[in-house]
Amino acid sequence: MSRSQKIALLAAAVAVVACGVYFAILTRPDEPPSIAGFVYPEPRTISPFRLTDQNGKPFDLDALKGKWSFVYFGYTYCPDVCPTTLAELSRAQKMLEAAGLDAGNQYVFVSVDAQRDTPPRLAQYAAFFNGKFLGATGSDEALTGLTRELGIAYSFPEGRKGKTYAVNHSSIVVLFDPDARLHAVFTPPQKAEEMADGFRKILGSGPHRLARAG
């Protein structure tokens, strides 16, 4: 084999390797963006559930479809973490609205304390933080199944007698994508700027980037 043939063969081999590397870069899965919490590498499908919203309408998987949904679990009598988190989520909503990234979003406060948190009370409580917020709750069976699947824990350490009992609960904001899949979690302490920034990153990454809010 002549020197020129060897050079041509080497160049061809280099070209094949380069094409392979380029193809691998193009086809490898996108890395989840870094947020104040975590993004699931593969969004998780959750089991069917049925809650009731503040207007007496069903709140289920269908209610999550077609929009990005920020969902927080707590209770209206919560003295600290719930109002703090909802206030930050309200600020995040306003930031996303100002950036044109909110038209297709929904924000849901799910009470794990249906005994005290009636639909009228939920409606008043959610609206206090943000007119776009929606309240929902459900039976113990429905709430237990859903929260366990989402990795959320809650309990009534003193029982449920009277009007002043406390509820221990996880404090995370879960994000569902427009296919009603669990997509990401914002962990405490939640800050409006971090949630808004994380959502922007999620919209701009991966195959779901076409399913933008609005």
Biotite code that builds the C-alpha atoms (Angstrom):
import biotite.structure as struc

atoms = struc.array([
    struc.Atom([0.000, 0.000, 0.000], chain_id="A", res_id=1, res_name="MET", atom_name="CA", element="C"),
    struc.Atom([1.398, 3.349, -1.011], chain_id="A", res_id=2, res_name="SER", atom_name="CA", element="C"),
    struc.Atom([1.923, 6.232, 1.368], chain_id="A", res_id=3, res_name="ARG", atom_name="CA", element="C"),
    struc.Atom([-0.891, 8.208, -0.249], chain_id="A", res_id=4, res_name="SER", atom_name="CA", element="C"),
    struc.Atom([-3.247, 5.241, 0.137], chain_id="A", res_id=5, res_name="GLN", atom_name="CA", element="C"),
    struc.Atom([-2.325, 4.917, 3.837], chain_id="A", res_id=6, res_name="LYS", atom_name="CA", element="C"),
    struc.Atom([-3.024, 8.615, 4.364], chain_id="A", res_id=7, res_name="ILE", atom_name="CA", element="C"),
    struc.Atom([-6.362, 8.313, 2.585], chain_id="A", res_id=8, res_name="ALA", atom_name="CA", element="C"),
    struc.Atom([-7.297, 5.249, 4.668], chain_id="A", res_id=9, res_name="LEU", atom_name="CA", element="C"),
    struc.Atom([-6.331, 7.007, 7.911], chain_id="A", res_id=10, res_name="LEU", atom_name="CA", element="C"),
    struc.Atom([-8.354, 10.058, 6.931], chain_id="A", res_id=11, res_name="ALA", atom_name="CA", element="C"),
    struc.Atom([-11.355, 7.871, 6.189], chain_id="A", res_id=12, res_name="ALA", atom_name="CA", element="C"),
    struc.Atom([-11.012, 6.127, 9.569], chain_id="A", res_id=13, res_name="ALA", atom_name="CA", element="C"),
    struc.Atom([-10.803, 9.468, 11.368], chain_id="A", res_id=14, res_name="VAL", atom_name="CA", element="C"),
    struc.Atom([-13.891, 10.642, 9.514], chain_id="A", res_id=15, res_name="ALA", atom_name="CA", element="C"),
    struc.Atom([-15.834, 7.524, 10.522], chain_id="A", res_id=16, res_name="VAL", atom_name="CA", element="C"),
    struc.Atom([-14.875, 7.966, 14.191], chain_id="A", res_id=17, res_name="VAL", atom_name="CA", element="C"),
    struc.Atom([-15.764, 11.645, 14.086], chain_id="A", res_id=18, res_name="ALA", atom_name="CA", element="C"),
    struc.Atom([-19.148, 10.861, 12.559], chain_id="A", res_id=19, res_name="CYS", atom_name="CA", element="C"),
    struc.Atom([-19.758, 8.244, 15.238], chain_id="A", res_id=20, res_name="GLY", atom_name="CA", element="C"),
    struc.Atom([-18.921, 10.665, 18.042], chain_id="A", res_id=21, res_name="VAL", atom_name="CA", element="C"),
    struc.Atom([-21.109, 13.341, 16.476], chain_id="A", res_id=22, res_name="TYR", atom_name="CA", element="C"),
    struc.Atom([-24.014, 10.912, 16.115], chain_id="A", res_id=23, res_name="PHE", atom_name="CA", element="C"),
    struc.Atom([-23.611, 9.761, 19.722], chain_id="A", res_id=24, res_name="ALA", atom_name="CA", element="C"),
    struc.Atom([-23.725, 13.354, 20.956], chain_id="A", res_id=25, res_name="ILE", atom_name="CA", element="C"),
    struc.Atom([-26.863, 14.006, 18.963], chain_id="A", res_id=26, res_name="LEU", atom_name="CA", element="C"),
    struc.Atom([-28.674, 10.886, 20.079], chain_id="A", res_id=27, res_name="THR", atom_name="CA", element="C"),
    struc.Atom([-27.689, 10.574, 23.745], chain_id="A", res_id=28, res_name="ARG", atom_name="CA", element="C"),
    struc.Atom([-30.433, 11.418, 26.269], chain_id="A", res_id=29, res_name="PRO", atom_name="CA", element="C"),
    struc.Atom([-30.499, 14.976, 27.513], chain_id="A", res_id=30, res_name="ASP", atom_name="CA", element="C"),
    struc.Atom([-29.096, 15.450, 30.978], chain_id="A", res_id=31, res_name="GLU", atom_name="CA", element="C"),
    struc.Atom([-31.771, 16.636, 33.434], chain_id="A", res_id=32, res_name="PRO", atom_name="CA", element="C"),
    struc.Atom([-31.324, 20.333, 34.204], chain_id="A", res_id=33, res_name="PRO", atom_name="CA", element="C"),
    struc.Atom([-30.039, 21.354, 37.607], chain_id="A", res_id=34, res_name="SER", atom_name="CA", element="C"),
    struc.Atom([-32.789, 22.901, 39.757], chain_id="A", res_id=35, res_name="ILE", atom_name="CA", element="C"),
    struc.Atom([-33.458, 23.558, 43.449], chain_id="A", res_id=36, res_name="ALA", atom_name="CA", element="C"),
    struc.Atom([-34.718, 20.009, 43.834], chain_id="A", res_id=37, res_name="GLY", atom_name="CA", element="C"),
    struc.Atom([-34.506, 17.331, 41.167], chain_id="A", res_id=38, res_name="PHE", atom_name="CA", element="C"),
    struc.Atom([-35.827, 16.444, 37.729], chain_id="A", res_id=39, res_name="VAL", atom_name="CA", element="C"),
    struc.Atom([-36.709, 12.861, 36.933], chain_id="A", res_id=40, res_name="TYR", atom_name="CA", element="C"),
    struc.Atom([-34.540, 11.513, 34.055], chain_id="A", res_id=41, res_name="PRO", atom_name="CA", element="C"),
    struc.Atom([-37.716, 9.846, 32.804], chain_id="A", res_id=42, res_name="GLU", atom_name="CA", element="C"),
    struc.Atom([-41.010, 11.460, 33.885], chain_id="A", res_id=43, res_name="PRO", atom_name="CA", element="C"),
    struc.Atom([-43.045, 9.076, 36.053], chain_id="A", res_id=44, res_name="ARG", atom_name="CA", element="C"),
    struc.Atom([-46.553, 7.968, 35.180], chain_id="A", res_id=45, res_name="THR", atom_name="CA", element="C"),
    struc.Atom([-48.751, 7.891, 38.268], chain_id="A", res_id=46, res_name="ILE", atom_name="CA", element="C"),
    struc.Atom([-51.805, 5.782, 39.029], chain_id="A", res_id=47, res_name="SER", atom_name="CA", element="C"),
    struc.Atom([-55.324, 7.159, 38.545], chain_id="A", res_id=48, res_name="PRO", atom_name="CA", element="C"),
    struc.Atom([-56.673, 9.099, 41.513], chain_id="A", res_id=49, res_name="PHE", atom_name="CA", element="C"),
    struc.Atom([-59.777, 11.085, 42.321], chain_id="A", res_id=50, res_name="ARG", atom_name="CA", element="C"),
    struc.Atom([-59.945, 14.170, 44.510], chain_id="A", res_id=51, res_name="LEU", atom_name="CA", element="C"),
    struc.Atom([-62.499, 16.999, 44.629], chain_id="A", res_id=52, res_name="THR", atom_name="CA", element="C"),
    struc.Atom([-61.602, 20.619, 43.961], chain_id="A", res_id=53, res_name="ASP", atom_name="CA", element="C"),
    struc.Atom([-62.869, 23.710, 45.754], chain_id="A", res_id=54, res_name="GLN", atom_name="CA", element="C"),
    struc.Atom([-65.770, 23.979, 43.313], chain_id="A", res_id=55, res_name="ASN", atom_name="CA", element="C"),
    struc.Atom([-66.973, 20.437, 43.937], chain_id="A", res_id=56, res_name="GLY", atom_name="CA", element="C"),
    struc.Atom([-65.600, 19.194, 40.624], chain_id="A", res_id=57, res_name="LYS", atom_name="CA", element="C"),
    struc.Atom([-63.436, 16.073, 40.196], chain_id="A", res_id=58, res_name="PRO", atom_name="CA", element="C"),
    struc.Atom([-59.706, 16.642, 40.310], chain_id="A", res_id=59, res_name="PHE", atom_name="CA", element="C"),
    struc.Atom([-57.949, 13.659, 38.741], chain_id="A", res_id=60, res_name="ASP", atom_name="CA", element="C"),
    struc.Atom([-55.378, 12.750, 36.097], chain_id="A", res_id=61, res_name="LEU", atom_name="CA", element="C"),
    struc.Atom([-57.455, 14.423, 33.399], chain_id="A", res_id=62, res_name="ASP", atom_name="CA", element="C"),
    struc.Atom([-57.275, 17.680, 35.357], chain_id="A", res_id=63, res_name="ALA", atom_name="CA", element="C"),
    struc.Atom([-53.485, 17.550, 35.048], chain_id="A", res_id=64, res_name="LEU", atom_name="CA", element="C"),
    struc.Atom([-53.384, 16.957, 31.299], chain_id="A", res_id=65, res_name="LYS", atom_name="CA", element="C"),
    struc.Atom([-52.589, 19.668, 28.788], chain_id="A", res_id=66, res_name="GLY", atom_name="CA", element="C"),
    struc.Atom([-50.842, 21.984, 31.219], chain_id="A", res_id=67, res_name="LYS", atom_name="CA", element="C"),
    struc.Atom([-47.898, 22.206, 33.592], chain_id="A", res_id=68, res_name="TRP", atom_name="CA", element="C"),
    struc.Atom([-49.105, 21.804, 37.173], chain_id="A", res_id=69, res_name="SER", atom_name="CA", element="C"),
    struc.Atom([-47.365, 22.918, 40.361], chain_id="A", res_id=70, res_name="PHE", atom_name="CA", element="C"),
    struc.Atom([-48.917, 20.984, 43.259], chain_id="A", res_id=71, res_name="VAL", atom_name="CA", element="C"),
    struc.Atom([-48.333, 21.484, 46.981], chain_id="A", res_id=72, res_name="TYR", atom_name="CA", element="C"),
    struc.Atom([-49.729, 19.299, 49.793], chain_id="A", res_id=73, res_name="PHE", atom_name="CA", element="C"),
    struc.Atom([-50.523, 20.732, 53.209], chain_id="A", res_id=74, res_name="GLY", atom_name="CA", element="C"),
    struc.Atom([-53.490, 22.029, 55.210], chain_id="A", res_id=75, res_name="TYR", atom_name="CA", element="C"),
    struc.Atom([-55.095, 25.405, 55.790], chain_id="A", res_id=76, res_name="THR", atom_name="CA", element="C"),
    struc.Atom([-54.559, 25.435, 59.573], chain_id="A", res_id=77, res_name="TYR", atom_name="CA", element="C"),
    struc.Atom([-50.795, 25.050, 59.091], chain_id="A", res_id=78, res_name="CYS", atom_name="CA", element="C"),
    struc.Atom([-49.119, 27.825, 61.099], chain_id="A", res_id=79, res_name="PRO", atom_name="CA", element="C"),
    struc.Atom([-45.895, 28.278, 59.166], chain_id="A", res_id=80, res_name="ASP", atom_name="CA", element="C"),
    struc.Atom([-44.503, 26.150, 56.339], chain_id="A", res_id=81, res_name="VAL", atom_name="CA", element="C"),
    struc.Atom([-47.691, 26.040, 54.223], chain_id="A", res_id=82, res_name="CYS", atom_name="CA", element="C"),
    struc.Atom([-48.316, 29.797, 54.092], chain_id="A", res_id=83, res_name="PRO", atom_name="CA", element="C"),
    struc.Atom([-44.616, 30.450, 53.544], chain_id="A", res_id=84, res_name="THR", atom_name="CA", element="C"),
    struc.Atom([-44.381, 28.002, 50.654], chain_id="A", res_id=85, res_name="THR", atom_name="CA", element="C"),
    struc.Atom([-47.618, 29.161, 49.032], chain_id="A", res_id=86, res_name="LEU", atom_name="CA", element="C"),
    struc.Atom([-46.472, 32.779, 49.258], chain_id="A", res_id=87, res_name="ALA", atom_name="CA", element="C"),
    struc.Atom([-43.234, 31.842, 47.451], chain_id="A", res_id=88, res_name="GLU", atom_name="CA", element="C"),
    struc.Atom([-45.164, 29.830, 44.856], chain_id="A", res_id=89, res_name="LEU", atom_name="CA", element="C"),
    struc.Atom([-47.391, 32.851, 44.264], chain_id="A", res_id=90, res_name="SER", atom_name="CA", element="C"),
    struc.Atom([-44.336, 35.010, 43.653], chain_id="A", res_id=91, res_name="ARG", atom_name="CA", element="C"),
    struc.Atom([-42.971, 32.382, 41.262], chain_id="A", res_id=92, res_name="ALA", atom_name="CA", element="C"),
    struc.Atom([-46.267, 32.428, 39.358], chain_id="A", res_id=93, res_name="GLN", atom_name="CA", element="C"),
    struc.Atom([-46.054, 36.184, 38.943], chain_id="A", res_id=94, res_name="LYS", atom_name="CA", element="C"),
    struc.Atom([-42.453, 35.915, 37.719], chain_id="A", res_id=95, res_name="MET", atom_name="CA", element="C"),
    struc.Atom([-43.418, 33.305, 35.145], chain_id="A", res_id=96, res_name="LEU", atom_name="CA", element="C"),
    struc.Atom([-46.414, 35.373, 34.082], chain_id="A", res_id=97, res_name="GLU", atom_name="CA", element="C"),
    struc.Atom([-44.187, 38.398, 33.540], chain_id="A", res_id=98, res_name="ALA", atom_name="CA", element="C"),
    struc.Atom([-41.852, 36.236, 31.446], chain_id="A", res_id=99, res_name="ALA", atom_name="CA", element="C"),
    struc.Atom([-44.717, 34.902, 29.314], chain_id="A", res_id=100, res_name="GLY", atom_name="CA", element="C"),
    struc.Atom([-44.352, 31.369, 30.690], chain_id="A", res_id=101, res_name="LEU", atom_name="CA", element="C"),
    struc.Atom([-47.535, 31.044, 32.713], chain_id="A", res_id=102, res_name="ASP", atom_name="CA", element="C"),
    struc.Atom([-50.558, 31.006, 30.399], chain_id="A", res_id=103, res_name="ALA", atom_name="CA", element="C"),
    struc.Atom([-50.858, 27.213, 30.394], chain_id="A", res_id=104, res_name="GLY", atom_name="CA", element="C"),
    struc.Atom([-49.862, 26.546, 33.994], chain_id="A", res_id=105, res_name="ASN", atom_name="CA", element="C"),
    struc.Atom([-51.994, 25.647, 36.979], chain_id="A", res_id=106, res_name="GLN", atom_name="CA", element="C"),
    struc.Atom([-51.190, 25.821, 40.690], chain_id="A", res_id=107, res_name="TYR", atom_name="CA", element="C"),
    struc.Atom([-52.926, 23.463, 43.090], chain_id="A", res_id=108, res_name="VAL", atom_name="CA", element="C"),
    struc.Atom([-53.004, 23.325, 46.869], chain_id="A", res_id=109, res_name="PHE", atom_name="CA", element="C"),
    struc.Atom([-54.082, 19.856, 48.025], chain_id="A", res_id=110, res_name="VAL", atom_name="CA", element="C"),
    struc.Atom([-55.206, 19.615, 51.634], chain_id="A", res_id=111, res_name="SER", atom_name="CA", element="C"),
    struc.Atom([-54.524, 16.354, 53.455], chain_id="A", res_id=112, res_name="VAL", atom_name="CA", element="C"),
    struc.Atom([-56.998, 17.478, 56.135], chain_id="A", res_id=113, res_name="ASP", atom_name="CA", element="C"),
    struc.Atom([-60.405, 17.064, 54.498], chain_id="A", res_id=114, res_name="ALA", atom_name="CA", element="C"),
    struc.Atom([-62.110, 16.971, 57.906], chain_id="A", res_id=115, res_name="GLN", atom_name="CA", element="C"),
    struc.Atom([-61.528, 20.694, 58.422], chain_id="A", res_id=116, res_name="ARG", atom_name="CA", element="C"),
    struc.Atom([-60.702, 21.895, 54.935], chain_id="A", res_id=117, res_name="ASP", atom_name="CA", element="C"),
    struc.Atom([-64.082, 22.062, 53.247], chain_id="A", res_id=118, res_name="THR", atom_name="CA", element="C"),
    struc.Atom([-64.381, 23.275, 49.631], chain_id="A", res_id=119, res_name="PRO", atom_name="CA", element="C"),
    struc.Atom([-65.471, 26.811, 50.681], chain_id="A", res_id=120, res_name="PRO", atom_name="CA", element="C"),
    struc.Atom([-62.560, 27.083, 53.106], chain_id="A", res_id=121, res_name="ARG", atom_name="CA", element="C"),
    struc.Atom([-60.120, 25.825, 50.456], chain_id="A", res_id=122, res_name="LEU", atom_name="CA", element="C"),
    struc.Atom([-61.447, 28.330, 47.936], chain_id="A", res_id=123, res_name="ALA", atom_name="CA", element="C"),
    struc.Atom([-60.974, 31.213, 50.362], chain_id="A", res_id=124, res_name="GLN", atom_name="CA", element="C"),
    struc.Atom([-57.558, 30.031, 51.489], chain_id="A", res_id=125, res_name="TYR", atom_name="CA", element="C"),
    struc.Atom([-56.155, 29.465, 47.986], chain_id="A", res_id=126, res_name="ALA", atom_name="CA", element="C"),
    struc.Atom([-57.455, 32.807, 46.716], chain_id="A", res_id=127, res_name="ALA", atom_name="CA", element="C"),
    struc.Atom([-55.819, 34.606, 49.634], chain_id="A", res_id=128, res_name="PHE", atom_name="CA", element="C"),
    struc.Atom([-52.411, 33.725, 48.193], chain_id="A", res_id=129, res_name="PHE", atom_name="CA", element="C"),
    struc.Atom([-53.178, 33.943, 44.495], chain_id="A", res_id=130, res_name="ASN", atom_name="CA", element="C"),
    struc.Atom([-56.332, 34.189, 42.415], chain_id="A", res_id=131, res_name="GLY", atom_name="CA", element="C"),
    struc.Atom([-54.973, 31.521, 40.086], chain_id="A", res_id=132, res_name="LYS", atom_name="CA", element="C"),
    struc.Atom([-54.520, 28.926, 42.838], chain_id="A", res_id=133, res_name="PHE", atom_name="CA", element="C"),
    struc.Atom([-56.939, 26.016, 43.051], chain_id="A", res_id=134, res_name="LEU", atom_name="CA", element="C"),
    struc.Atom([-57.715, 24.061, 46.217], chain_id="A", res_id=135, res_name="GLY", atom_name="CA", element="C"),
    struc.Atom([-58.518, 20.341, 46.326], chain_id="A", res_id=136, res_name="ALA", atom_name="CA", element="C"),
    struc.Atom([-58.822, 17.502, 48.816], chain_id="A", res_id=137, res_name="THR", atom_name="CA", element="C"),
    struc.Atom([-60.200, 13.999, 49.088], chain_id="A", res_id=138, res_name="GLY", atom_name="CA", element="C"),
    struc.Atom([-60.834, 10.938, 51.181], chain_id="A", res_id=139, res_name="SER", atom_name="CA", element="C"),
    struc.Atom([-58.097, 9.448, 53.339], chain_id="A", res_id=140, res_name="ASP", atom_name="CA", element="C"),
    struc.Atom([-57.906, 6.511, 50.938], chain_id="A", res_id=141, res_name="GLU", atom_name="CA", element="C"),
    struc.Atom([-57.480, 8.717, 47.864], chain_id="A", res_id=142, res_name="ALA", atom_name="CA", element="C"),
    struc.Atom([-54.958, 11.004, 49.556], chain_id="A", res_id=143, res_name="LEU", atom_name="CA", element="C"),
    struc.Atom([-52.900, 8.153, 50.993], chain_id="A", res_id=144, res_name="THR", atom_name="CA", element="C"),
    struc.Atom([-52.593, 6.410, 47.646], chain_id="A", res_id=145, res_name="GLY", atom_name="CA", element="C"),
    struc.Atom([-51.583, 9.571, 45.811], chain_id="A", res_id=146, res_name="LEU", atom_name="CA", element="C"),
    struc.Atom([-49.165, 10.934, 48.409], chain_id="A", res_id=147, res_name="THR", atom_name="CA", element="C"),
    struc.Atom([-47.358, 7.626, 48.797], chain_id="A", res_id=148, res_name="ARG", atom_name="CA", element="C"),
    struc.Atom([-46.825, 7.433, 45.067], chain_id="A", res_id=149, res_name="GLU", atom_name="CA", element="C"),
    struc.Atom([-45.412, 10.965, 45.055], chain_id="A", res_id=150, res_name="LEU", atom_name="CA", element="C"),
    struc.Atom([-43.154, 10.337, 48.051], chain_id="A", res_id=151, res_name="GLY", atom_name="CA", element="C"),
    struc.Atom([-45.081, 12.652, 50.356], chain_id="A", res_id=152, res_name="ILE", atom_name="CA", element="C"),
    struc.Atom([-45.683, 11.712, 53.990], chain_id="A", res_id=153, res_name="ALA", atom_name="CA", element="C"),
    struc.Atom([-48.268, 13.102, 56.413], chain_id="A", res_id=154, res_name="TYR", atom_name="CA", element="C"),
    struc.Atom([-49.714, 12.084, 59.760], chain_id="A", res_id=155, res_name="SER", atom_name="CA", element="C"),
    struc.Atom([-51.969, 13.263, 62.585], chain_id="A", res_id=156, res_name="PHE", atom_name="CA", element="C"),
    struc.Atom([-49.814, 12.761, 65.700], chain_id="A", res_id=157, res_name="PRO", atom_name="CA", element="C"),
    struc.Atom([-52.500, 13.947, 68.115], chain_id="A", res_id=158, res_name="GLU", atom_name="CA", element="C"),
    struc.Atom([-55.492, 12.521, 66.311], chain_id="A", res_id=159, res_name="GLY", atom_name="CA", element="C"),
    struc.Atom([-58.210, 14.636, 64.730], chain_id="A", res_id=160, res_name="ARG", atom_name="CA", element="C"),
    struc.Atom([-60.314, 15.826, 67.614], chain_id="A", res_id=161, res_name="LYS", atom_name="CA", element="C"),
    struc.Atom([-61.414, 19.417, 67.963], chain_id="A", res_id=162, res_name="GLY", atom_name="CA", element="C"),
    struc.Atom([-60.286, 22.263, 65.721], chain_id="A", res_id=163, res_name="LYS", atom_name="CA", element="C"),
    struc.Atom([-56.658, 22.774, 66.703], chain_id="A", res_id=164, res_name="THR", atom_name="CA", element="C"),
    struc.Atom([-54.888, 19.488, 65.953], chain_id="A", res_id=165, res_name="TYR", atom_name="CA", element="C"),
    struc.Atom([-51.627, 19.580, 63.994], chain_id="A", res_id=166, res_name="ALA", atom_name="CA", element="C"),
    struc.Atom([-50.639, 17.671, 60.875], chain_id="A", res_id=167, res_name="VAL", atom_name="CA", element="C"),
    struc.Atom([-47.093, 16.583, 60.169], chain_id="A", res_id=168, res_name="ASN", atom_name="CA", element="C"),
    struc.Atom([-46.395, 16.618, 56.436], chain_id="A", res_id=169, res_name="HIS", atom_name="CA", element="C"),
    struc.Atom([-43.681, 16.772, 53.824], chain_id="A", res_id=170, res_name="SER", atom_name="CA", element="C"),
    struc.Atom([-43.149, 20.160, 52.254], chain_id="A", res_id=171, res_name="SER", atom_name="CA", element="C"),
    struc.Atom([-42.325, 19.717, 48.585], chain_id="A", res_id=172, res_name="ILE", atom_name="CA", element="C"),
    struc.Atom([-43.740, 21.277, 45.430], chain_id="A", res_id=173, res_name="VAL", atom_name="CA", element="C"),
    struc.Atom([-44.265, 18.647, 42.757], chain_id="A", res_id=174, res_name="VAL", atom_name="CA", element="C"),
    struc.Atom([-44.373, 19.506, 39.069], chain_id="A", res_id=175, res_name="LEU", atom_name="CA", element="C"),
    struc.Atom([-46.479, 17.532, 36.609], chain_id="A", res_id=176, res_name="PHE", atom_name="CA", element="C"),
    struc.Atom([-45.916, 17.883, 32.876], chain_id="A", res_id=177, res_name="ASP", atom_name="CA", element="C"),
    struc.Atom([-48.738, 18.284, 30.316], chain_id="A", res_id=178, res_name="PRO", atom_name="CA", element="C"),
    struc.Atom([-48.934, 14.488, 29.991], chain_id="A", res_id=179, res_name="ASP", atom_name="CA", element="C"),
    struc.Atom([-49.875, 14.279, 33.702], chain_id="A", res_id=180, res_name="ALA", atom_name="CA", element="C"),
    struc.Atom([-46.530, 12.689, 34.571], chain_id="A", res_id=181, res_name="ARG", atom_name="CA", element="C"),
    struc.Atom([-44.465, 13.494, 37.650], chain_id="A", res_id=182, res_name="LEU", atom_name="CA", element="C"),
    struc.Atom([-41.666, 15.535, 36.142], chain_id="A", res_id=183, res_name="HIS", atom_name="CA", element="C"),
    struc.Atom([-39.796, 17.309, 38.920], chain_id="A", res_id=184, res_name="ALA", atom_name="CA", element="C"),
    struc.Atom([-39.773, 18.190, 42.605], chain_id="A", res_id=185, res_name="VAL", atom_name="CA", element="C"),
    struc.Atom([-38.808, 21.482, 44.243], chain_id="A", res_id=186, res_name="PHE", atom_name="CA", element="C"),
    struc.Atom([-37.442, 20.785, 47.717], chain_id="A", res_id=187, res_name="THR", atom_name="CA", element="C"),
    struc.Atom([-37.503, 23.102, 50.774], chain_id="A", res_id=188, res_name="PRO", atom_name="CA", element="C"),
    struc.Atom([-36.833, 25.804, 51.462], chain_id="A", res_id=189, res_name="PRO", atom_name="CA", element="C"),
    struc.Atom([-38.612, 26.808, 48.257], chain_id="A", res_id=190, res_name="GLN", atom_name="CA", element="C"),
    struc.Atom([-37.733, 30.217, 46.889], chain_id="A", res_id=191, res_name="LYS", atom_name="CA", element="C"),
    struc.Atom([-39.723, 31.911, 44.146], chain_id="A", res_id=192, res_name="ALA", atom_name="CA", element="C"),
    struc.Atom([-36.659, 32.804, 42.111], chain_id="A", res_id=193, res_name="GLU", atom_name="CA", element="C"),
    struc.Atom([-35.354, 29.239, 42.218], chain_id="A", res_id=194, res_name="GLU", atom_name="CA", element="C"),
    struc.Atom([-38.673, 27.678, 41.240], chain_id="A", res_id=195, res_name="MET", atom_name="CA", element="C"),
    struc.Atom([-39.142, 30.105, 38.358], chain_id="A", res_id=196, res_name="ALA", atom_name="CA", element="C"),
    struc.Atom([-35.578, 29.569, 37.173], chain_id="A", res_id=197, res_name="ASP", atom_name="CA", element="C"),
    struc.Atom([-35.911, 25.798, 37.480], chain_id="A", res_id=198, res_name="GLY", atom_name="CA", element="C"),
    struc.Atom([-39.105, 25.813, 35.446], chain_id="A", res_id=199, res_name="PHE", atom_name="CA", element="C"),
    struc.Atom([-37.425, 27.852, 32.703], chain_id="A", res_id=200, res_name="ARG", atom_name="CA", element="C"),
    struc.Atom([-34.636, 25.278, 32.565], chain_id="A", res_id=201, res_name="LYS", atom_name="CA", element="C"),
    struc.Atom([-37.110, 22.422, 32.366], chain_id="A", res_id=202, res_name="ILE", atom_name="CA", element="C"),
    struc.Atom([-38.977, 24.081, 29.508], chain_id="A", res_id=203, res_name="LEU", atom_name="CA", element="C"),
    struc.Atom([-35.728, 24.567, 27.627], chain_id="A", res_id=204, res_name="GLY", atom_name="CA", element="C"),
    struc.Atom([-34.403, 21.022, 27.934], chain_id="A", res_id=205, res_name="SER", atom_name="CA", element="C"),
    struc.Atom([-35.239, 17.562, 26.713], chain_id="A", res_id=206, res_name="GLY", atom_name="CA", element="C"),
    struc.Atom([-37.989, 16.376, 24.377], chain_id="A", res_id=207, res_name="PRO", atom_name="CA", element="C"),
    struc.Atom([-40.638, 18.129, 26.477], chain_id="A", res_id=208, res_name="HIS", atom_name="CA", element="C"),
    struc.Atom([-39.252, 21.537, 25.521], chain_id="A", res_id=209, res_name="ARG", atom_name="CA", element="C"),
    struc.Atom([-41.985, 21.817, 22.860], chain_id="A", res_id=210, res_name="LEU", atom_name="CA", element="C"),
    struc.Atom([-44.700, 21.523, 25.502], chain_id="A", res_id=211, res_name="ALA", atom_name="CA", element="C"),
    struc.Atom([-44.161, 25.036, 26.755], chain_id="A", res_id=212, res_name="ARG", atom_name="CA", element="C"),
    struc.Atom([-46.538, 26.841, 29.024], chain_id="A", res_id=213, res_name="ALA", atom_name="CA", element="C"),
    struc.Atom([-48.986, 28.843, 26.952], chain_id="A", res_id=214, res_name="GLY", atom_name="CA", element="C"),
])
